[in-house]
Amino acid sequence: MADVSRRDFLKRGSAALAGMIVAPTIVPNTVLGAAKKPGRKAPSDKLNILGVGVGGRGAADIAEMAKTENIIGLCDCDWKYAKAVLDKYPDAKKYTEYRKMYDEMLKSADAVMVATADHTHAIIAADAIQAGKHVYVEKPMTLYAYESRLLTKLAAKYKVATQQGNQGASSSGTRKAINWLWNGEIGEVTKIEAFTNRPIWPQGMQTPKEAQAVPATMNWEAFIGPAQMRPYNEAYTPWNFRGWWPFGSGALGDMANHILAVAFTGLKLGSPTAILGSSTMLMPDSCPSAQKVTYRFPARDNLPKLGLPACELTWYDGGLRPNIPFDMPEGKHFDGNGVCIFYGTKDIMVVGTYGYDPFLVSGRNPVVPELCRVVKNDNHQQDWIRACKESADSRVPAASDFAISGPLNENIVMGVAAVRLQELDQWLKWDGEKMRFTNISPDAKLHVSNAIEFSIHDGHPSFTSADKVEINAAEYAARLIKPVYHNGFVLPELP
């Protein structure tokens, strides 16, 4: 056989027939001949993977990938936090800034794992996809709806294998719950309620006033990335970035990609028509301690065994929970991390945080046909690797391929925007195709304070908002959907 590149081979290969799975064909090096150019590998060879953001969730992702593949480069802005991971892979080159790693190593890589703070997911993944690399991005996929749409479209354009890191999407429990839905076991669903025990990290805080010295092991500029520059403070990172608007998306962004995955996939929810957000005290910089967000979805095209009428989904976090109008079946309980409850015309289904241990309130445990996902690999990272090695033309997408998880995350972070727009006191009507709220008056105003202060003098309380400013609500809403990048980073346009 003539010299064949990995990309050319994958374009021609075949791993699946319509409606069924055939294991990907593994071709030994000898089939390709001995005259391969340096760097060319057969499909049976290991992927070369770069990891960006490896001190937190990225450590677990890389560990699963390293069981079968090569980890050739690791990047983290905090080498103290990531030390154990950096030490674990001595042969991988180490970096503190992803652009330098890309400059030196991206050509040698097949795939990239991204698990940085939420606000840098989109730009790091977009750069990799546009270079033709497969990407695995931790949840939430992005911080803004536009970014989710961008990654979804880029992945389709460049035909790369993708996966969002909501690992429960690959679980057998998720498949069981979706099969129950699609087989009509609980009937039509018009109401969904979901909640989580998060946040378990600090939220609802004042912006730190103290500018601390940047640790020698920290590349602060790399952490900030496309966000607006601010002084370093240990309150922001590591891990606690989830609780700050510029870097994270609170409990909703952190957990809803897990908890709502069955709902969006199983009921084909698509884009809502309206959304309403509320919370505990809305701080200027820190996500609120507790939130409630309600989405209204229109009727969708029916499935063979399941009607899909208009549906309302309500999310709770921070200790808030819905009223539960049923008795728990004997021996059953809610997942401590959170659940999603589906109210059907025939039964009620409860699904745990990662799709684990779904059950019906009636106590039934029906055995139904396999109506969803034919690839059964509960290892989320290895499911993505399998997809990376299949031909782009016949690839069976990974369980949380961006075609699925992009729209899911888009709606989740739109809920974050609705919480931040709650002062408007109205249902926000949403145009999913154009990604915009349609009923915010051009003259509507919001009031933002740089600090909220409470004090008591001689027994009398004082509650003030310092540096309170008035902003245009429509312009602010637009920035909550499509962000403004800073520090020389450029937000790509939709393909």
N, C-alpha and C positions, 0 to 999 in steps of 0.2 A: 504493500500500500504506500502511496506517496506520502510525503510529510504532511501531517494533519495537525492543526492547532486544536487546543481544547475547545475553543469557541466554535470552530468549524465543525468539529466532531459532534458537539452537543446539539448544534442546529440540525444535524442530519439524523441523530439517534432517535430511537423510539422506546419509550418506557411504558406506555399505557395504551390500551384499546378503549374505545368508547364504552363507558358503563362498567368497566372492570379494570383491575390493576394487574399488571405483569411486573414482576420485580425488575428493576433497572438492570440492563445487561452490563456485566463487568467484563471489560476487554483488557487483556494483559498487554504489557508493554511490547511483547514480541510481535503481536499482531500489527502494531504500528510501524514496525521495522526499526532498525538500529540507527538510521540516519537522521534521528530527530534533532532539531536545533536545540541549543541550550535553553532550558526553561519550559520546553514543551512537555506536557504530561498526558498520559492516557487517562481516560475517565475513571479507571480503577485506582489511580494514585490519590494521595491525600490532598485535600484543599489546603492552600496557604491562607491563613486567617489573621487579620489585624484586629486588635481589641482597643477600643477607645472608651475610657471610663471603666476601670477594672477594680476599683476599690470596694464597691458595694455590690449591687445585683450583678454587675458584670463579672465578678469573680466566679459566681455559680455558673453563669452562661459559658464562660471560657473553660471552666473545668469540664463541663459536659462535652463541649466541642473538642477539647484536647484528648478525649478518650479515643478518638478515631482520626483526628486531623492534625495538621501542623500549625502551631501558634508561632508566627514569625515576628510579630511586632506588638508591643503593648504601649499604650499611652494613658497617662493620668496626670491631671494637674496637681495632685496632692500625693507626693511620693511617700509621705509618712502613712497616710491612710491606706495606700495601695501596696505598702512594702511587702506584705506576705505574698501577694499575687506576683509582684515583680520578681521576688526571689524564687518563686515556685517554678518559673520558666526561664532558666538562666540563658538559654540559647536565643530567646527573643530579644530583639533590639528594643531599647527603652526610650520613651519620649515624654515630654510634658505638654507638647502642643501638637494637635492632630495634623495641622497643615504641614509641619516639618516632616512628620512621619509619612504623610501622603507623598510629599515631594521625593522622598528617598525610597519609599517601599511600595507605593500603591501599584506600580507596574508589575511587581513580583507577586502581588496578592490576587487571590480569587474572590475573597469575601471579606466583609467587615462586620464586626459586632460593635454596636453603639449602646453604651449604658451610662452616659454622662448625665448631668442635670437636664431637666426637661427642655429648657430653653435652647439648648445646643443640639438636640437630636436632629432637627430638620436640616440644618446646614451641613452637618457632618455626614448624614446619610445621603443628602442630595449630591454632594460632591462625589461620593463613592458610586452612586447609581449612574451618574453621568459619565463616569469612567468605565462603566460596564461591569461593575462589581456587584455581587450578591450582598444583601444587607439583612442583618438581624438587629432590630431596634427595640430596646426595652420600652415597656409601657410607662407613661403614656407616650404614644408614638411622637406626638408633638405638643407644643404648648398652645397653638392657635389653629383654628379651623382651616385657614388658608394653607398652612404648612402641611396639614394632613392631606388635603386635596392635591397639593403639589407632589408629595411623595407617592401618592397613589398613581397619579398620571405619569410621573417619571418612571416608576417601576414597570408600568404597562408599555411605555415607549421603548425602554431599553431591554425589555424582556428578561429581567433578572429575577432570581428567586428571592422572596422576601418573607419576613416573619416578624410580627410584633411579639414582644416578650410577655404576653399574657398566657402563661404556660398551661393554664387549665383548659384552654381551647383544644388541646391535644388529648385531654383526659377521656377515659371510657365513660365517666359520669356525664360529661358534656354530650357525648354521642348518644347516651341513653336518653337524656332529657329531650334532645332534639328529635329523636326517633319517636318518643311518646307524643310530642307535639304534632309531628307530621303524620302520625297514625291516627290522629283525632282522639287520643285517649282522654284528654281533659276538655275537649270541645273548643269552641271559639273563645278567644281571650280578648277582653275589652279593658282589663285593669291589671296593671303590674305594679308591685311595690318592692323596693329594694333598700337595704341599709347596710352600713358597715360600722365596725367599732372604731375605725380611724376618725380623726387623727390620733396617733399615739406619739406624735412628735409635737413640739410647741407650735401653736398658731394663735392668732388674735393678739399679736404683740406690737408694741411700739417699735418703730425703726430705731436701731441702735444709734446713739449719738456719738459714741466713742469710736474713733478711728484707730484700730490696733495695728501693730507692726505685722507685716506679712511674714509668715514663717519662712525660713530658708528652704523648706521642703515643698513650698507651695508656689505654683505659677498662677498668680491671681488674675492676670490678664487673660490667660487661657480659660480660666473658670468663667469670667465675665463674658467672653466671646461676643455675640451680637447684642447683648443687653447694654443698657446705659451704664457707664462706669460709675462705681461708688467705692468708698473706702472699704478695705477689708475689715471684717469682723467675724469672729468664730461662730456667731449666731447663724450665719448663712450656710456654712458647709463644714464638714461633710454631712450628708444625710438630711440635715434639717432644711436644705434648699426647698423641699416639698412644701414648706409652710410659707413661702414668700412669693408673691405675685410675679416679680421679675424673673424668677428662676423655676418655679413650680406651679402646681395647679391644685394643691390641697388634697383633701381626702377624695374628692370626686375624681380628679385626674388620676390619682394614685391607684384607686381600687375599682372604679367602675368598669375599666376594661376587663377586669376579672369577673365581676359580679353580673354585668349586663351582657356578656358575650352570648349566652344562650338565648336571651331575649332578642337581640338584634339579628342573630343568625337564624334562630328557629322560627321567628315570626316575621322575618323580612321587613323590619320596621322602616328602613330607609330614613328619609329626612322628616322631621316633624313640621307641622304647620304653625305651631305656636309653643312658646316656652315661658315659664315664670320661675324666677329665682328669689329666694329669701334666705336670711341668715341671722346669726347673732351679730353683734356690732360689726359694721363693715369698716375695717381699718384701711388706711391708705396704702400700706405696703405689705401687710401680712394677711394671709388667708384667714377667714373667720373660723371660730372654734366649732361652729355647727352650721349645717346648711340643709335646705329643702329645695329641691328643684323638680318641677313637673313639666313633662313633655306631652304634647298632644300629637298623635300620629293619625293620618287619614287611613281609610280603607285601602287595602292592597289587593292585587290579583290573588284569587284563591289558589291554594295548593290542592292536589288531587283529593286528599282526605281531610283538609282543614280549611275552613273559611277564615279570612283575615279582615275582620271589620275594623272600624276606627278604634283606636286604643289609647289609653292614658297611662303613662309611666311616671311614677313619683319616686324620687331618690331622697334618702335621709342619711345624715352622718353626724359625727360629734356627739353621740348619745341619743339623738332623736330616733324614734321608731314609729312606724304606723300602728294604728290599733289593729289587733289581730282578731278577726271575727270567726275563729274556729278553735276547736280543741286539738292539741297536739296528739297525734297517734301514739299509742303506747310504744315506748322504746325509742322514739324519735326526738330529736331536739334540733334547734337552730345551730348552724355553724357559728362559732364564736367570732369569726372574722367578718361575718355578714352573710346575707342570703338574698335571693331574688324569689319573689312569690308570684305565681301566675294564677289568676282567678279565671277559671274556665267555666263554660256552661254545664259541663259534666263533672268536673272535679277540680281540685286545687293542687298545684304542684309547687314544691319547695326545692330550690337548688342552692347548694352551698357555694361559697366564694369562688372556688376554682372549678366549678361544675361538679364537685365531688358529692357523692351520696344523695342524688335526687330522690325524693319520695313523694307519693301522692297522699293527701290528707285522708282519703277514703281507706287507706291501708292496702289497696291493691298494688301488685307488683307485676304489671303485664309484661309478657314477652312478645315483642313485636318484630316485624321485619326490619332489616338494615336499610333504612331509607336515606341516610346521610353518610357522608364521608367514608369512602372505601379504604383509605389508607389508615391502618390502625396502629399508630405508633405513639404511645403515651409520653415518649421523650420529646419534648417540644423542640429542643435544640437539634436533636438528631433528625427529626422530621424535616427541619429546614435544610440540613445538610443533604438529606436524600433528595430534596427538591433541587438543590444547587447542582447536583450531579446528573440530573435528567435533562433531556433535550428541551430547549425553550418551546419548541413547536408541539411537544406532546407531554410536557411536564404536568404532573398532578400537583396543583398548588399546595403549599404547606397549610396547616390548619388555620393559621392566622395571617395568611397572605394579605398584602396591603389592599387587594381588591375587596377583602372582607373587613379587615381591621382599620383601614383608612376611614371609611364612612362611620364606623363605630366610634373611633377616637374623635372624629370631626364633630359628632353630636355631643360627645362628652365635654370637650373643651368649650363648645358653644354654651353648655350649661354653666360653665365657669363664668363666661361672659354675662349670662343672664343674672347671675348673682351680683356681679359688679355693677349691673345696671338697675338694680332693684329699686333705687330711688324714684324711678319713673312710675312706679305703682301701676303697671299695666302688663297684660299678656303681650309678649313680643312676638309679632308675626314674622315668620321666617320663610324666605325664598331660598330653598336649598340649592337650586340650579345656579343662581347668581351669588349665593353666599352673602345675603344681607338681610337685615331686619327692615321690614317695609313700612312700619307704622310709627317710627320715631320722628316726631316733628322736627323740621330743620331748625326751629327756634327753641327746642327743648334744652334745658340746662341741667347740669349736675353740679354738685358742690363737693369738692375734694379738699381734705385737710392734710397737711403734712404731719400733724400730730394731734392726738386727742388727749386732753389732760383733765384729771379729776383731782380736786383737792378740797380740804376742809379747813376753814378758818373760824376760830371761836365757835365751833359746832355747826357752822353753816357750810353746806356743800357748794362747790363751784365746779361746773362742767363746761369746759371750753374747747373749741377747735382752733388750734393755732395755725396761722398762715392759710386760712381758708380761702380757696379760690373757686371761681365759677367757670365751668368749661362747657363747650357745646356737646350735647349728648350724642348727636348723630356722628360727629367726628370722632368722639371717644369710642363709640360702638364700632366704628369702622376699624379702629386700631386694635380693638379686642378680637377682631376676626382676622385681619391681615396686619401683622406687626410692622413696626419700623425698626430696621436693623441699624446698629451703631458700630463704631470702631473699625470702619472700613469693610465690614461684612456686607455682602450684597444678597438680598432676597431674590432668588430666581423667579422668573415669570412662569406661569403655567404653560406647559407645552401644548 
